[in-house]
C-alpha cells in the first residue's frame, strides 16, 4: 500500500511556515503544523505522535488538503444558537460601551455583565443573562477592568502603623481570646 503524502505543491515550505506564524486560531495552526511535518517527510503516524493526535485525524486533514487545498482544512464554526443581537445592534452596543454609562443617563459608572444586560434589554428589547452579556463584551473585544482607588491624602506612615498594630492585635494573638 502506497503511503499517503502531500500531493499539492502550494503552499510551499516557506509559505506554510509564514501561515503558521501569522495564524491566531490554534486549531488551524495545528493543522498547518501537521502539513508542515508531512511536507518535511514524516509519515502520518509520526506527525500524529508529534501533535498528540490520532493517526486518523491527521489522515483526514491530509485528505482534505489534497482534495480542496488550504480552504478545506479551515475548521468550521461549531453549530449553535444564533446571536440575539444583529450585527448592527452589536456595532451600536460597542459604540455605547465606549461611552461612560453616566453619559447615557445611567446611575452606574462601570460597564460589566449586569449593566450591559440591563442596557441591552432597555435599548434593544432583548433579554439576556449576565454571563451572556459578559461573553458578548468579550466578543466585542472588551475586557473586565475595575478602577483602583487611591487616596491621595493618605499618609503612608500612618498606614504602615495601622497594619503593624492590626497584625499585633489580630494576627499574632490567639483568635479564641
N, C-alpha and C positions, 0 to 999 in steps of 0.2 A: 504494500500500500504506500502510495506516494505521500510524504508529509506535507501538510498544509503550509503554505507560505504566502507572504505578501506578494500579490500579483500586480498591484498598481505601482506606477513609477512616480506619482505625485501624491503627497508631498515627498520631497527627498529628505535625507537625513537632517540637514541643517534647518530646513523649513519646519520639520517636525519638532526639533529642539526649540525653535523660536515659538511655535504654537504652544508648546508645553510651558515655557517660561512665562508667557503672557496670559495664560488661561487662569481664570479665577474659580471656575466651577470644579470642585475636587473630583467629581465623578468623571467628567470629561478629561481632566488632567490624567487620571488613572488610565483611561483608555488610550490617550496619547503615549503614555509610558509603555503600555503593552505593545503598541505598534512599534515603538522605538526598539524595544527588546527583540521583537520579531524581525525587524529590519537588520538589526545587528547580528542576526544569525542564530538566535536562541530558538528552540522549538517551543511549542505551546505549553508543554509540561514545565519547562524551565521558567518561562515567563510567568506562568500561573503560580509557581512556587515562590518566585521573587516578589510578586504582588500579593501573595497570600490570598489568592482567589482559586476557584476551581478551574480545572482544565477546560471544562465545558463552557464556562463564562468567557474565557479568552478565545476559544474557538468561535463562539457566537460573535464576539467583537470582530475577529478577523474575517469571518464570512460576510458580515455586514459591511465592513470596509471594502473588501474585494468587490462586492456587488454594487455598492452605492457611494463609495468614497467617504470623505470626512463627514458629510451631512448625515450619513446613515448611522454613525456611531454617537451622534449627539443624543444624550439622554432625554427622554420625553418627560414633560411635566407630569407629575402624578395627578390622577383624576381627583376631583373633589368638587365641593360646592362652589359655585361662582361667587365672587365678591358681592356683598350687598350694596356697595357703592360703585357707581360708574367711574370711568377714568376721569371724566370732567369733574365729578364730585371729589375725587381724590386730589386732583390738582387744586381745587378750591380749598379743601381741607388743609393741604400742605401750606398754601398761602396764609390761611387763618392761623395755623400753628406758628408760623414765622413771626406773627404779631403777638404782642403781650396780651394776655387774656383780659386785662382791665380796659385795654383799648377797644375791645369788642363788647364791653358792658358787663363783664362778669366780675364777681367779687372775690375771685381767687387769683393767685399770682403765678402758679406753675401749671404747665401742661403735663398731665400724666394720664394714665389709663382711664381713671374715673372721670376726670374733667373732659377728656376728649370724647368719651362715650356720651356724656351729657351734651356736649356741643353738637355731636353728630345727630343725636335724637332731636335736638332743638332746631338745627339748621336744615337737615335733610330728611327729617321724619323717619329715620331708620334706627331701630333699637339694636344695640349690641352690648355684649358683656364687656367688663373691664379688661379681661385678658384678650379679647378680640381687638379692642381698641389699642392695647399695647402692641399686638402683632402688627396692626395697621400702621402705627407710628414707626415701627421698625422697618416695615416695607417701604415707607416713605423716606427712610434714611435718617430718622431721628434716634437719639439715644437718651436714656434717662439720666438727667443731671440735676442734682439738688444744689441750691445755694449754700455756701458755707458762711456761717455768721461769724463775724469778727468784731469784737467790741474794742473800739479804738481808744477809749478812755481807761481801759483796764490796766492795772499796774501788774507787771509780770512778777514782781517780788511778792506782792500780796497773794497772787495765785499760787506761787510755789509754797508760801507759808501755809495756805489753806490745804493744799494737797498733803503736805507733811503732817499737819495736825489731824487731818482726816485719816491718814494711814495709821498714825499712832493710836487714835481713838478706836477705829473700827476694824482695821485690817489686822493689826498686831495683837489686839486684845482678844479675849475669849468671847465668841459671839453669844454664848449662853448666859453671860453675866449682864 
